């Protein structure tokens, strides 16, 4: 590809991204949406996060983990326990990451 083609491709991708992301900001009034859809969209961020995190917890290089000696499992369980106890998102991240790093670097898992 020439430099011009790369430049035009980058500009085209930027325009497409801008249009897709700003589509809901253009109308003057709120878009009509059924109640069931509005209720369902409340769970979209949680579902997207679970779809990203779950495979990372149970798979390594495209294969299911076959041992319990994986620090990610214990980090996730520690984070879940901390969240159930304190309901703090930041604390959950710190606790889960701390347990995972302690097992990985401390015990060599």
KAWOLIN-V789348 format. One record per helix or strand of 2 or more residues. SS is the DSSP state (@ for helix, = for strand). FROM is the first residue (numbers start at 1). TO is the last residue. If there is no record, write none. Layout:
SS;FROM;TO
SS;FROM;TO
This chain:
@;3;26
@;35;41
@;44;58
=;59;60
=;63;64
@;71;86
@;89;106
